[in-house]
């Protein structure tokens, strides 16, 4: 069942066995079903590639733990249709099965009356069969009305099967199965009982270290056991394998962000970008890192939580998101890391940070308990954690001046999610990086000074074709400056 390699296959249509796991709404059980199916199929010896609709990064961490492969985000608003289609084909090329987990309810997205940013849109763009997860607590034939409504709202979305969740008994399952199949003409292919052991913990950032330590492995295994017992896995594989072949390249034209934005001389050195990767810094869109590599960079990971400093070969630094507030004491104690950031900034090394990385560049971080922890002190600001969420949602950011990623007036798309606020010191100079636009309106955001650029928004480099190449070019210039200094008189 292995997929064909896109580049090797040229422009021939590509076959990919694939399923979208969607829910009627948040909390319907789609994550439980997704993880259970991934593990169950992996136990059969299949190579399973996980995908997540939208900008989320907690569910992809679950997927990666279960499949042993990096999960990928598919976001039709932050990127483009052509980019998403090409990226899906490329990322699934060596997998036997792709499982795409939806976001919220099947039709929930950025727009109230359209499919933009929804699971349904991803299903259409990837021409994938949808398995709808329905919570059937306290209902019988009414479950059929729910499924029928989902089928009729957007008939072009192909709902191929149903899995019912939280059944009270085998008899309850048989009742709703008969009702749905009679009214809707699609199979109810599996079920899960009401089982407190199947509940995925409420999603929060602190779960990621637990995932990395393997603490949720028993839960994932239990999900697989229950799914395997109550679900027709062979029929699901047949549905996945019957998915239509996909054109390559996508019919919509060249994928955004794939062509290198600036010519790279064959003899040009590959600048090294140091990427912080550990339990405190772990939110990176996989394709952001790939786009930097394709633009000519060599990425080197390092762990501030392990006591490491900036790698000596670094020509640039990328501090991604995460939750440094959970490890503020450890970060504050790593003088090698913090002093390295200060030295790099003073030397003019390109330094890009977002969300958690942005927080670490401030002078201090006050955690939820009120403890104040010294940070790098590169930004004239102090970060303070709140008990409530400070920001959530998509962002379109417009550069207020030339920067590491953008020319003035250029735009990037991304997502913002944090519980902290950045308080700049009154009277000290500050230049905002972006004008950030979300549902609530626009406001200036972030910080820029020389080769330092930092903000809360988690941007997607594919939303601006030149952004990755521009950052790599800045790192290459810094590398060349270092060579001149090293070989000078």
Buried (B, 14 or more C-beta within 10 A) or exposed (E): EBBBEBEEBEEEEBBBBBBBBBBBBEEBBBBBBBBBBBBBBBEEEBBBBBBBBBBBBBBBBBBBBBBEBBBBBBBBBBBBBBBBBBBBBBBBBEBBBBBBBBBBBBBBBBEEEEBEBBBBBBBBBBBBBBBBBBBBEEBEEEBBBBBBEBBEEBEEBBBBBBBBBBBEEEEBBEBBBBBBBEBBEBBBBBBBBEBEEBEBEEEEBEBBBBBBEEEBEEBBBBBBBBBBEBBBBEEBBEBBBEBEEBBBBBEBEBBBBBEBBEEBEEEBEBBBBBBBBBBBBBBBBBBBBBBBBBBBBBBBBBBBBEEBBBBEEBBBBBBBBBBBBBBBEBBBBBEEBBEBBBEBBEEBBBBBBBBBBBBBBBBBBBBEEEEBBBBBBBBBBBBBBEEEEBBEEBBBBBBBEEBBBBEEEBBBBBBBBBBBBBEBEEEEEBEBBBBBBBEEEBEEBBBBBBBBBBBBBBBBBBBBBBBBBBBBBBBBBBBBBBEEEEEEE
